[in-house]
């Protein structure tokens, strides 16, 4: 078996967000499990100013990095040094994300197996009350001359790592952490750990194929590699079925999480994979519509879907009557609407059930002001709406930093989705003429609405 090599890495940066901030210093120490065999460190010109509060922490000033090499000048050396190594960091997600993003800025993908010494320390030393580098260096009496400088922190992490490697059962724990908890014995015969580590750590849709090449499962993730590994680390019935039939894995990168959600839904319906259950083709049979005004109060009605029901009247669609009623019941509680005016009670006498619990303000008895009730009805209708009343563009991140994903919402649903250069104007002929058409439906509308409500920073532009 090939002996593992470890690249213990630390970076200092202009801030805490990899997509926004840049590296100001990097240190790489190559370790063979017994000793250091190579090392490299360098200040890095981030191409922007370093905030004063960051300088206070790291001691790295703008003057210090002014003549330092930009990342692209040291990128090749980092690739060559870390080739075949496990990327090790104390809170590895931070350091790894910055290195990955730096390569992404150059148009390259950087991918390595990872090991977090914080997570490893928790396993090896469960009795410790803290796993920060300050605590561990103090516990092991490690002298650090310049805390929050890349090389000093890296060398300190090396010593902590060596202490853990000296423990009796560390190797097994270490391997499980590197492989996201996967035991090789659980993998399908045709799928190796090496193949899993070669999967991209990016957003997209992945496909599991059987021995005939047919797709048996479709999934999506913001980190394809991690999600696929999770499938094979589990021991439930679904995982067992996948372990038995999967012989190959393919994927499609989307960059945008919303694009991945839509593509996953579309592909499940197109391919009808044997192992997917939850998202198979849904048949929408019921709709919530707005009924005629009664006593001045606006109201919801539940109707069966039929060809004569005009699309513009439909507020939302459901596969089962119970789902429609359940959604309306939640809206009644959320917006203090009356059950009687939401098609949830047939009796016209006396107060509705919610009124009896003081959750309705009395519309059923004519004692609530009509304008106040109808204002809340409007809010509830907007929340229930499956179809979009206005045409607009949605813009999300693309598959690289020079690209954006554009979604066209038109005539009530998603009508197009495509990738464009980040500088392409939204109302340009290029986008309007070239955007790829998308077969929008109630399911895609539901996905888009849920994503819009839950996702911060998603840009919406009127058409």
DRENDO-1510 file (C-alpha; in Angstrom, 1 decimal, always signed):
<recs>
REC; n; res; u; v; w
REC; 1; UNK; +0.0; +0.0; +0.0 .
REC; 2; UNK; +1.3; +3.4; -1.0 .
REC; 3; UNK; +2.4; +5.4; +2.0 .
REC; 4; UNK; +0.5; +8.6; +2.7 .
REC; 5; UNK; +2.1; +12.0; +2.5 .
REC; 6; UNK; +0.6; +15.0; +4.2 .
REC; 7; UNK; +0.7; +18.7; +3.1 .
REC; 8; UNK; +0.1; +20.7; +6.3 .
REC; 9; UNK; -1.0; +24.1; +5.1 .
REC; 10; UNK; -1.9; +27.4; +6.7 .
REC; 11; UNK; -3.0; +30.7; +5.0 .
REC; 12; UNK; -3.4; +34.2; +6.2 .
REC; 13; UNK; -6.0; +36.3; +4.4 .
REC; 14; UNK; -7.6; +39.7; +4.0 .
REC; 15; UNK; -10.8; +38.4; +5.7 .
REC; 16; UNK; -12.9; +35.4; +6.5 .
REC; 17; UNK; -14.8; +34.8; +3.2 .
REC; 18; UNK; -13.0; +32.8; +0.5 .
REC; 19; UNK; -15.2; +34.1; -2.3 .
REC; 20; UNK; -14.5; +37.7; -1.3 .
REC; 21; UNK; -11.2; +37.8; +0.4 .
REC; 22; UNK; -7.7; +36.8; -0.8 .
REC; 23; UNK; -4.6; +35.1; +0.5 .
REC; 24; UNK; -1.8; +37.3; +2.0 .
REC; 25; UNK; +0.6; +34.5; +3.1 .
REC; 26; UNK; +0.8; +30.7; +2.7 .
REC; 27; UNK; +3.0; +28.0; +4.2 .
REC; 28; UNK; +3.2; +24.4; +3.1 .
REC; 29; UNK; +5.0; +21.7; +5.0 .
REC; 30; UNK; +5.2; +18.2; +3.5 .
REC; 31; UNK; +5.3; +15.4; +6.0 .
REC; 32; UNK; +5.7; +11.6; +5.4 .
REC; 33; UNK; +4.0; +10.6; +8.7 .
REC; 34; UNK; +7.3; +10.5; +10.5 .
REC; 35; UNK; +9.1; +13.7; +9.6 .
REC; 36; UNK; +9.1; +16.9; +7.6 .
REC; 37; UNK; +10.5; +16.2; +4.1 .
REC; 38; UNK; +9.9; +19.6; +2.4 .
REC; 39; UNK; +8.5; +23.1; +3.1 .
REC; 40; UNK; +7.7; +26.4; +1.5 .
REC; 41; UNK; +6.3; +29.7; +2.6 .
REC; 42; UNK; +5.7; +33.0; +1.0 .
REC; 43; UNK; +3.9; +36.3; +1.5 .
REC; 44; UNK; +1.4; +36.8; -1.3 .
REC; 45; UNK; +0.2; +40.0; -2.9 .
REC; 46; UNK; -3.6; +39.8; -2.6 .
REC; 47; UNK; -4.2; +42.6; -5.2 .
REC; 48; UNK; -6.1; +44.6; -2.7 .
REC; 49; UNK; -5.5; +46.4; +0.6 .
REC; 50; UNK; -5.4; +44.5; +3.9 .
REC; 51; UNK; -8.0; +45.9; +6.4 .
REC; 52; UNK; -6.4; +47.4; +9.6 .
REC; 53; UNK; -8.2; +44.9; +11.9 .
REC; 54; UNK; -6.6; +42.0; +10.0 .
REC; 55; UNK; -3.2; +43.6; +10.2 .
REC; 56; UNK; -3.7; +43.8; +14.0 .
REC; 57; UNK; -4.2; +40.1; +14.1 .
REC; 58; UNK; -1.6; +38.9; +11.7 .
REC; 59; UNK; +1.0; +41.7; +11.7 .
REC; 60; UNK; +1.0; +41.6; +7.9 .
REC; 61; UNK; +0.9; +45.1; +6.4 .
REC; 62; UNK; +0.2; +46.4; +2.9 .
REC; 63; UNK; +3.9; +47.4; +2.7 .
REC; 64; UNK; +5.0; +43.8; +3.4 .
REC; 65; UNK; +3.0; +42.3; +0.5 .
REC; 66; UNK; +3.5; +45.2; -2.0 .
REC; 67; UNK; +6.5; +43.4; -3.6 .
REC; 68; UNK; +5.4; +39.8; -2.8 .
REC; 69; UNK; +4.5; +37.5; -5.7 .
REC; 70; UNK; +0.8; +37.3; -6.6 .
REC; 71; UNK; -0.7; +33.8; -6.2 .
REC; 72; UNK; -0.4; +32.9; -9.8 .
REC; 73; UNK; +3.4; +33.0; -9.6 .
REC; 74; UNK; +3.5; +30.4; -6.8 .
REC; 75; UNK; +0.5; +28.3; -7.9 .
REC; 76; UNK; +2.6; +25.8; -9.9 .
REC; 77; UNK; +4.9; +25.2; -7.0 .
REC; 78; UNK; +1.9; +24.6; -4.6 .
REC; 79; UNK; +0.4; +22.1; -7.1 .
REC; 80; UNK; +3.6; +20.2; -7.5 .
REC; 81; UNK; +4.4; +20.1; -3.8 .
REC; 82; UNK; +1.0; +18.9; -2.8 .
REC; 83; UNK; +0.4; +16.4; -5.6 .
REC; 84; UNK; -0.7; +13.1; -4.1 .
REC; 85; UNK; -0.8; +14.5; -0.6 .
REC; 86; UNK; -3.6; +14.8; +1.9 .
REC; 87; UNK; -4.3; +18.5; +2.5 .
REC; 88; UNK; -4.1; +19.0; +6.3 .
REC; 89; UNK; -5.2; +22.1; +8.2 .
REC; 90; UNK; -6.3; +23.1; +11.7 .
REC; 91; UNK; -9.9; +23.9; +10.7 .
REC; 92; UNK; -9.0; +22.7; +7.2 .
REC; 93; UNK; -12.2; +24.0; +5.6 .
REC; 94; UNK; -10.9; +27.6; +6.0 .
REC; 95; UNK; -7.5; +27.1; +4.5 .
REC; 96; UNK; -8.7; +24.7; +1.8 .
REC; 97; UNK; -11.5; +26.9; +0.6 .
REC; 98; UNK; -9.1; +29.9; +0.2 .
REC; 99; UNK; -6.5; +27.8; -1.8 .
REC; 100; UNK; -9.3; +26.3; -3.9 .
REC; 101; UNK; -10.7; +29.8; -4.6 .
REC; 102; UNK; -7.3; +31.2; -5.5 .
REC; 103; UNK; -7.0; +28.4; -8.2 .
REC; 104; UNK; -10.5; +29.0; -9.3 .
REC; 105; UNK; -9.6; +32.7; -10.0 .
REC; 106; UNK; -6.9; +31.4; -12.3 .
REC; 107; UNK; -9.4; +29.1; -14.1 .
REC; 108; UNK; -8.1; +25.9; -12.6 .
REC; 109; UNK; -9.7; +23.3; -10.3 .
REC; 110; UNK; -7.7; +22.3; -7.2 .
REC; 111; UNK; -8.7; +19.1; -5.5 .
REC; 112; UNK; -7.0; +17.2; -2.7 .
REC; 113; UNK; -8.1; +14.7; +0.0 .
REC; 114; UNK; -8.5; +16.6; +3.3 .
REC; 115; UNK; -7.9; +16.1; +6.9 .
REC; 116; UNK; -8.9; +18.5; +9.7 .
REC; 117; UNK; -6.6; +18.3; +12.8 .
REC; 118; UNK; -9.4; +19.8; +14.9 .
REC; 119; UNK; -11.7; +16.9; +14.1 .
REC; 120; UNK; -8.9; +14.4; +14.5 .
REC; 121; UNK; -8.0; +15.9; +17.9 .
REC; 122; UNK; -11.6; +15.5; +19.0 .
REC; 123; UNK; -11.4; +11.8; +18.2 .
REC; 124; UNK; -7.9; +11.2; +19.7 .
REC; 125; UNK; -8.3; +13.4; +22.8 .
REC; 126; UNK; -12.0; +13.3; +23.7 .
REC; 127; UNK; -11.1; +14.5; +27.3 .
REC; 128; UNK; -9.8; +17.9; +26.1 .
REC; 129; UNK; -12.0; +20.9; +26.9 .
REC; 130; UNK; -10.8; +22.9; +23.8 .
REC; 131; UNK; -9.3; +22.0; +20.4 .
REC; 132; UNK; -8.1; +25.5; +19.3 .
REC; 133; UNK; -4.5; +25.8; +18.3 .
REC; 134; UNK; -3.7; +28.1; +21.2 .
REC; 135; UNK; -5.0; +25.5; +23.7 .
REC; 136; UNK; -3.2; +22.5; +22.0 .
REC; 137; UNK; +0.1; +24.3; +21.7 .
REC; 138; UNK; -0.1; +25.3; +25.4 .
REC; 139; UNK; -1.0; +21.7; +26.3 .
REC; 140; UNK; +1.9; +20.2; +24.4 .
REC; 141; UNK; +4.3; +23.0; +25.4 .
REC; 142; UNK; +4.9; +24.1; +21.8 .
REC; 143; UNK; +6.6; +27.4; +21.4 .
REC; 144; UNK; +5.1; +29.7; +18.7 .
REC; 145; UNK; +7.0; +32.9; +18.1 .
REC; 146; UNK; +4.6; +34.5; +15.7 .
REC; 147; UNK; +1.0; +33.4; +16.2 .
REC; 148; UNK; -1.2; +34.0; +13.1 .
REC; 149; UNK; +1.7; +33.9; +10.7 .
REC; 150; UNK; +1.5; +31.1; +8.2 .
REC; 151; UNK; +4.7; +29.2; +8.7 .
REC; 152; UNK; +4.7; +29.5; +12.5 .
REC; 153; UNK; +1.1; +28.2; +12.7 .
REC; 154; UNK; +1.9; +25.4; +10.2 .
REC; 155; UNK; +4.9; +24.2; +12.1 .
REC; 156; UNK; +2.9; +24.3; +15.4 .
REC; 157; UNK; +0.2; +22.2; +13.6 .
REC; 158; UNK; +2.8; +19.7; +12.5 .
REC; 159; UNK; +3.9; +19.1; +16.0 .
REC; 160; UNK; +0.3; +18.7; +17.2 .
REC; 161; UNK; -0.2; +16.3; +14.3 .
REC; 162; UNK; +2.9; +14.3; +15.2 .
REC; 163; UNK; +1.6; +13.9; +18.8 .
REC; 164; UNK; -1.7; +12.5; +17.4 .
REC; 165; UNK; +0.1; +10.2; +15.0 .
REC; 166; UNK; +2.0; +8.7; +17.9 .
REC; 167; UNK; -1.3; +7.5; +19.5 .
REC; 168; UNK; -2.1; +3.8; +19.1 .
REC; 169; UNK; -5.4; +4.0; +17.1 .
REC; 170; UNK; -5.0; +7.3; +15.3 .
REC; 171; UNK; -4.3; +5.7; +11.9 .
REC; 172; UNK; -7.8; +4.1; +11.6 .
REC; 173; UNK; -9.5; +7.3; +12.8 .
REC; 174; UNK; -7.4; +9.4; +10.4 .
REC; 175; UNK; -8.4; +7.2; +7.4 .
REC; 176; UNK; -12.1; +7.4; +8.3 .
REC; 177; UNK; -11.9; +11.2; +8.5 .
REC; 178; UNK; -10.1; +11.5; +5.2 .
REC; 179; UNK; -12.6; +9.2; +3.5 .
REC; 180; UNK; -15.7; +10.8; +5.1 .
REC; 181; UNK; -16.4; +7.7; +7.2 .
REC; 182; UNK; -16.3; +5.3; +4.4 .
REC; 183; UNK; -15.0; +1.8; +4.9 .
REC; 184; UNK; -13.6; +0.3; +1.7 .
REC; 185; UNK; -15.5; -3.0; +2.4 .
REC; 186; UNK; -18.8; -1.1; +1.9 .
REC; 187; UNK; -17.9; +0.2; -1.5 .
REC; 188; UNK; -19.3; -1.4; -4.7 .
REC; 189; UNK; -16.6; -3.6; -6.4 .
REC; 190; UNK; -16.3; -1.1; -9.3 .
REC; 191; UNK; -16.0; +2.0; -7.2 .
REC; 192; UNK; -12.7; +2.8; -5.4 .
REC; 193; UNK; -11.8; +5.4; -2.8 .
REC; 194; UNK; -9.5; +6.9; -5.4 .
REC; 195; UNK; -12.4; +7.3; -7.8 .
REC; 196; UNK; -14.5; +9.0; -5.1 .
REC; 197; UNK; -11.7; +11.4; -4.3 .
REC; 198; UNK; -11.4; +12.4; -8.0 .
REC; 199; UNK; -15.0; +13.6; -8.0 .
REC; 200; UNK; -15.4; +17.4; -8.0 .
REC; 201; UNK; -16.0; +19.3; -4.8 .
REC; 202; UNK; -18.3; +21.6; -6.7 .
REC; 203; UNK; -22.0; +22.2; -7.1 .
REC; 204; UNK; -24.0; +20.1; -9.6 .
REC; 205; UNK; -25.9; +16.9; -10.3 .
REC; 206; UNK; -24.5; +13.4; -10.1 .
REC; 207; UNK; -25.6; +10.1; -11.6 .
REC; 208; UNK; -25.1; +6.5; -10.4 .
REC; 209; UNK; -25.0; +4.0; -13.2 .
REC; 210; UNK; -25.5; +0.2; -13.1 .
REC; 211; UNK; -23.5; -2.4; -15.1 .
REC; 212; UNK; -25.7; -1.7; -18.2 .
REC; 213; UNK; -24.9; +2.0; -18.1 .
REC; 214; UNK; -28.5; +2.8; -17.0 .
REC; 215; UNK; -29.0; +5.6; -14.4 .
REC; 216; UNK; -30.3; +4.1; -11.2 .
REC; 217; UNK; -30.0; +7.3; -9.0 .
REC; 218; UNK; -29.8; +11.0; -9.6 .
REC; 219; UNK; -28.9; +13.5; -6.8 .
REC; 220; UNK; -27.6; +17.1; -6.4 .
REC; 221; UNK; -25.2; +18.7; -4.0 .
REC; 222; UNK; -23.2; +21.9; -3.6 .
REC; 223; UNK; -20.3; +19.5; -3.1 .
REC; 224; UNK; -20.6; +16.4; -5.3 .
REC; 225; UNK; -17.7; +14.5; -3.8 .
REC; 226; UNK; -18.8; +14.9; -0.2 .
REC; 227; UNK; -22.4; +14.0; -1.0 .
REC; 228; UNK; -21.5; +10.9; -3.0 .
REC; 229; UNK; -19.2; +9.7; -0.2 .
REC; 230; UNK; -22.0; +10.1; +2.3 .
REC; 231; UNK; -24.1; +7.7; +0.3 .
REC; 232; UNK; -21.5; +5.0; +0.7 .
REC; 233; UNK; -20.7; +5.8; +4.3 .
REC; 234; UNK; -24.3; +5.0; +5.4 .
REC; 235; UNK; -25.7; +1.5; +6.2 .
REC; 236; UNK; -29.4; +2.0; +5.6 .
REC; 237; UNK; -31.4; +0.1; +2.9 .
REC; 238; UNK; -31.0; +2.7; +0.3 .
REC; 239; UNK; -27.2; +2.7; +0.7 .
REC; 240; UNK; -27.1; -1.1; +0.6 .
REC; 241; UNK; -29.0; -1.0; -2.7 .
REC; 242; UNK; -26.6; +1.5; -4.2 .
REC; 243; UNK; -23.6; -0.5; -2.9 .
REC; 244; UNK; -25.0; -3.5; -4.7 .
REC; 245; UNK; -25.8; -2.1; -8.1 .
REC; 246; UNK; -23.6; +1.0; -8.8 .
REC; 247; UNK; -20.7; +0.5; -11.2 .
REC; 248; UNK; -20.0; +4.0; -12.4 .
REC; 249; UNK; -20.6; +7.7; -11.5 .
REC; 250; UNK; -21.0; +10.6; -13.7 .
REC; 251; UNK; -21.8; +14.3; -13.0 .
REC; 252; UNK; -22.7; +17.6; -14.5 .
REC; 253; UNK; -21.5; +20.8; -12.9 .
REC; 254; UNK; -24.0; +23.7; -12.5 .
REC; 255; UNK; -22.2; +26.3; -10.3 .
REC; 256; UNK; -25.6; +27.5; -9.2 .
REC; 257; UNK; -27.4; +25.5; -6.5 .
REC; 258; UNK; -30.8; +26.5; -8.0 .
REC; 259; UNK; -29.7; +25.2; -11.4 .
REC; 260; UNK; -28.7; +21.9; -9.7 .
REC; 261; UNK; -32.1; +21.7; -8.0 .
REC; 262; UNK; -33.9; +22.2; -11.3 .
REC; 263; UNK; -31.7; +19.9; -13.3 .
REC; 264; UNK; -32.1; +17.1; -10.6 .
REC; 265; UNK; -35.9; +17.4; -10.7 .
REC; 266; UNK; -35.9; +17.4; -14.6 .
REC; 267; UNK; -33.5; +14.4; -14.8 .
REC; 268; UNK; -35.5; +12.3; -12.3 .
REC; 269; UNK; -38.6; +12.8; -14.3 .
REC; 270; UNK; -36.8; +12.1; -17.6 .
REC; 271; UNK; -34.8; +9.0; -16.5 .
REC; 272; UNK; -37.1; +7.6; -13.8 .
REC; 273; UNK; -34.2; +6.1; -11.9 .
REC; 274; UNK; -35.0; +2.9; -9.9 .
REC; 275; UNK; -33.6; +4.0; -6.6 .
REC; 276; UNK; -35.1; +7.6; -6.5 .
REC; 277; UNK; -38.4; +7.5; -4.7 .
REC; 278; UNK; -39.2; +10.9; -3.2 .
REC; 279; UNK; -39.0; +12.9; -6.4 .
REC; 280; UNK; -40.6; +10.7; -9.1 .
REC; 281; UNK; -43.1; +12.2; -11.4 .
REC; 282; UNK; -45.8; +14.1; -9.5 .
REC; 283; UNK; -49.4; +14.3; -10.8 .
REC; 284; UNK; -51.0; +17.5; -9.7 .
REC; 285; UNK; -54.8; +17.0; -9.3 .
REC; 286; UNK; -55.9; +19.9; -7.0 .
REC; 287; UNK; -55.5; +23.6; -7.1 .
REC; 288; UNK; -56.1; +26.5; -4.7 .
REC; 289; UNK; -57.9; +29.4; -6.5 .
REC; 290; UNK; -59.5; +32.7; -5.4 .
REC; 291; UNK; -63.2; +32.4; -5.2 .
REC; 292; UNK; -65.9; +35.0; -5.6 .
REC; 293; UNK; -66.0; +37.7; -2.8 .
REC; 294; UNK; -68.4; +36.8; -0.1 .
REC; 295; UNK; -69.8; +39.5; +2.2 .
REC; 296; UNK; -66.9; +41.7; +1.1 .
REC; 297; UNK; -64.3; +39.2; +2.2 .
REC; 298; UNK; -61.9; +37.6; -0.3 .
REC; 299; UNK; -61.7; +33.8; -0.1 .
REC; 300; UNK; -59.8; +30.7; -1.2 .
REC; 301; UNK; -61.3; +27.7; -2.8 .
REC; 302; UNK; -59.9; +24.2; -3.4 .
REC; 303; UNK; -60.8; +22.8; -6.9 .
REC; 304; UNK; -60.0; +19.7; -8.9 .
REC; 305; UNK; -57.7; +20.6; -11.8 .
REC; 306; UNK; -59.5; +20.3; -15.2 .
REC; 307; UNK; -59.0; +21.7; -18.7 .
REC; 308; UNK; -61.5; +24.5; -18.2 .
REC; 309; UNK; -59.8; +25.9; -15.1 .
REC; 310; UNK; -57.9; +28.9; -16.5 .
REC; 311; UNK; -54.2; +29.0; -15.6 .
REC; 312; UNK; -54.4; +32.6; -14.5 .
REC; 313; UNK; -56.9; +31.6; -11.8 .
REC; 314; UNK; -54.6; +29.0; -10.2 .
REC; 315; UNK; -52.7; +30.1; -7.2 .
REC; 316; UNK; -51.0; +26.8; -6.3 .
REC; 317; UNK; -51.2; +23.1; -7.3 .
REC; 318; UNK; -51.1; +20.0; -5.2 .
REC; 319; UNK; -50.8; +16.2; -5.8 .
REC; 320; UNK; -53.3; +15.4; -3.0 .
REC; 321; UNK; -56.3; +17.1; -1.5 .
REC; 322; UNK; -54.8; +16.8; +2.0 .
REC; 323; UNK; -51.8; +18.7; +0.9 .
REC; 324; UNK; -53.9; +21.6; -0.3 .
REC; 325; UNK; -56.0; +21.7; +2.9 .
REC; 326; UNK; -52.9; +21.4; +5.0 .
REC; 327; UNK; -51.3; +24.3; +3.2 .
REC; 328; UNK; -54.4; +26.5; +3.7 .
REC; 329; UNK; -54.6; +25.5; +7.4 .
REC; 330; UNK; -51.0; +26.8; +7.9 .
REC; 331; UNK; -51.9; +30.0; +6.0 .
REC; 332; UNK; -54.9; +30.5; +8.3 .
REC; 333; UNK; -52.7; +30.3; +11.4 .
REC; 334; UNK; -49.9; +32.3; +9.8 .
REC; 335; UNK; -52.1; +35.2; +8.6 .
REC; 336; UNK; -55.1; +34.8; +11.0 .
REC; 337; UNK; -57.5; +34.0; +8.2 .
REC; 338; UNK; -60.9; +32.5; +8.7 .
REC; 339; UNK; -61.5; +28.8; +8.0 .
REC; 340; UNK; -64.9; +29.5; +6.5 .
REC; 341; UNK; -63.4; +31.8; +3.9 .
REC; 342; UNK; -60.6; +29.3; +3.1 .
REC; 343; UNK; -62.9; +26.4; +2.1 .
REC; 344; UNK; -62.0; +24.5; +5.3 .
REC; 345; UNK; -65.5; +24.6; +6.9 .
REC; 346; UNK; -68.9; +24.1; +5.2 .
REC; 347; UNK; -71.1; +25.3; +8.1 .
REC; 348; UNK; -72.2; +28.9; +7.8 .
REC; 349; UNK; -73.6; +29.2; +11.4 .
REC; 350; UNK; -71.7; +30.5; +14.4 .
REC; 351; UNK; -68.0; +31.1; +14.7 .
REC; 352; UNK; -65.4; +29.0; +12.9 .
REC; 353; UNK; -63.0; +26.7; +14.8 .
REC; 354; UNK; -60.2; +29.3; +14.7 .
REC; 355; UNK; -62.5; +32.0; +16.1 .
REC; 356; UNK; -63.3; +29.7; +19.0 .
REC; 357; UNK; -59.5; +29.5; +19.7 .
REC; 358; UNK; -59.1; +33.3; +19.2 .
REC; 359; UNK; -56.9; +32.7; +16.0 .
REC; 360; UNK; -59.6; +34.3; +13.7 .
REC; 361; UNK; -60.5; +37.9; +14.2 .
REC; 362; UNK; -64.2; +37.4; +13.5 .
REC; 363; UNK; -64.7; +37.5; +9.7 .
REC; 364; UNK; -67.0; +34.5; +10.0 .
REC; 365; UNK; -69.3; +36.6; +12.1 .
REC; 366; UNK; -68.9; +39.8; +10.1 .
REC; 367; UNK; -67.1; +41.5; +13.1 .
REC; 368; UNK; -63.7; +42.1; +11.5 .
REC; 369; UNK; -63.1; +45.1; +9.2 .
REC; 370; UNK; -63.2; +43.9; +5.6 .
REC; 371; UNK; -60.1; +46.0; +4.5 .
REC; 372; UNK; -57.9; +44.6; +7.3 .
REC; 373; UNK; -58.9; +41.0; +6.5 .
REC; 374; UNK; -58.4; +41.4; +2.8 .
REC; 375; UNK; -55.0; +43.0; +3.3 .
REC; 376; UNK; -53.9; +39.8; +5.1 .
REC; 377; UNK; -55.5; +37.7; +2.5 .
REC; 378; UNK; -53.3; +39.4; -0.1 .
REC; 379; UNK; -50.2; +38.5; +1.8 .
REC; 380; UNK; -51.3; +34.9; +2.2 .
REC; 381; UNK; -52.1; +34.7; -1.6 .
REC; 382; UNK; -48.6; +36.0; -2.4 .
REC; 383; UNK; -47.1; +33.4; -0.1 .
REC; 384; UNK; -49.2; +30.6; -1.6 .
REC; 385; UNK; -48.7; +31.6; -5.2 .
REC; 386; UNK; -47.1; +28.8; -7.4 .
REC; 387; UNK; -47.1; +30.9; -10.5 .
REC; 388; UNK; -45.2; +34.1; -11.0 .
REC; 389; UNK; -47.3; +37.2; -11.8 .
REC; 390; UNK; -44.4; +39.2; -13.2 .
REC; 391; UNK; -41.7; +38.5; -15.8 .
REC; 392; UNK; -38.1; +38.7; -14.4 .
REC; 393; UNK; -34.6; +37.4; -14.5 .
REC; 394; UNK; -32.9; +35.6; -11.6 .
REC; 395; UNK; -29.1; +35.7; -11.5 .
REC; 396; UNK; -27.0; +33.3; -9.6 .
REC; 397; UNK; -23.3; +32.3; -9.6 .
REC; 398; UNK; -21.9; +30.4; -12.5 .
REC; 399; UNK; -19.6; +27.4; -12.9 .
REC; 400; UNK; -16.5; +29.7; -12.5 .
REC; 401; UNK; -15.8; +33.3; -11.3 .
REC; 402; UNK; -16.2; +34.7; -14.9 .
REC; 403; UNK; -19.7; +33.3; -15.4 .
REC; 404; UNK; -23.2; +33.8; -14.1 .
REC; 405; UNK; -26.3; +31.6; -14.3 .
REC; 406; UNK; -29.4; +33.4; -15.7 .
REC; 407; UNK; -33.0; +32.1; -15.2 .
REC; 408; UNK; -35.8; +33.6; -17.2 .
REC; 409; UNK; -39.2; +33.7; -15.5 .
REC; 410; UNK; -41.9; +34.5; -18.1 .
REC; 411; UNK; -45.6; +33.9; -18.4 .
REC; 412; UNK; -45.9; +32.6; -14.9 .
REC; 413; UNK; -43.1; +30.0; -14.8 .
REC; 414; UNK; -39.4; +29.3; -15.6 .
REC; 415; UNK; -39.0; +29.7; -19.4 .
REC; 416; UNK; -35.2; +29.7; -19.7 .
REC; 417; UNK; -31.9; +28.9; -18.0 .
REC; 418; UNK; -28.3; +29.3; -19.4 .
REC; 419; UNK; -24.8; +30.5; -18.6 .
REC; 420; UNK; -23.3; +33.8; -19.7 .
REC; 421; UNK; -20.2; +35.9; -19.2 .
REC; 422; UNK; -20.5; +37.7; -15.9 .
REC; 423; UNK; -20.3; +41.1; -17.7 .
REC; 424; UNK; -23.1; +40.4; -20.2 .
REC; 425; UNK; -25.9; +42.9; -19.7 .
REC; 426; UNK; -29.2; +41.2; -18.7 .
REC; 427; UNK; -31.3; +43.0; -21.3 .
REC; 428; UNK; -28.9; +42.4; -24.1 .
REC; 429; UNK; -29.9; +40.7; -27.3 .
REC; 430; UNK; -27.4; +38.0; -26.5 .
REC; 431; UNK; -29.3; +36.8; -23.4 .
REC; 432; UNK; -32.9; +37.3; -24.7 .
REC; 433; UNK; -32.1; +35.5; -28.0 .
REC; 434; UNK; -29.7; +32.9; -26.9 .
REC; 435; UNK; -31.0; +31.7; -23.5 .
REC; 436; UNK; -31.9; +28.0; -23.6 .
REC; 437; UNK; -35.6; +27.3; -23.2 .
REC; 438; UNK; -36.6; +25.4; -20.1 .
REC; 439; UNK; -39.8; +23.3; -19.7 .
REC; 440; UNK; -41.2; +25.1; -16.7 .
REC; 441; UNK; -43.9; +23.5; -14.6 .
REC; 442; UNK; -45.5; +23.6; -11.1 .
REC; 443; UNK; -42.6; +21.6; -9.7 .
REC; 444; UNK; -39.9; +24.0; -11.1 .
REC; 445; UNK; -41.9; +26.9; -9.8 .
REC; 446; UNK; -42.1; +25.4; -6.3 .
REC; 447; UNK; -38.3; +24.8; -6.4 .
REC; 448; UNK; -37.6; +28.4; -7.5 .
REC; 449; UNK; -40.0; +29.9; -4.9 .
REC; 450; UNK; -38.6; +27.9; -2.0 .
REC; 451; UNK; -35.1; +28.8; -3.1 .
REC; 452; UNK; -35.9; +32.5; -3.4 .
REC; 453; UNK; -37.3; +32.7; +0.0 .
REC; 454; UNK; -34.4; +30.8; +1.6 .
REC; 455; UNK; -31.4; +32.1; -0.3 .
REC; 456; UNK; -29.9; +35.4; +0.6 .
REC; 457; UNK; -28.2; +37.4; -2.2 .
REC; 458; UNK; -30.1; +35.9; -5.1 .
REC; 459; UNK; -30.5; +38.8; -7.6 .
REC; 460; UNK; -33.9; +39.4; -9.1 .
REC; 461; UNK; -34.2; +41.8; -12.1 .
REC; 462; UNK; -37.5; +42.9; -13.7 .
REC; 463; UNK; -37.8; +42.0; -17.4 .
</recs>
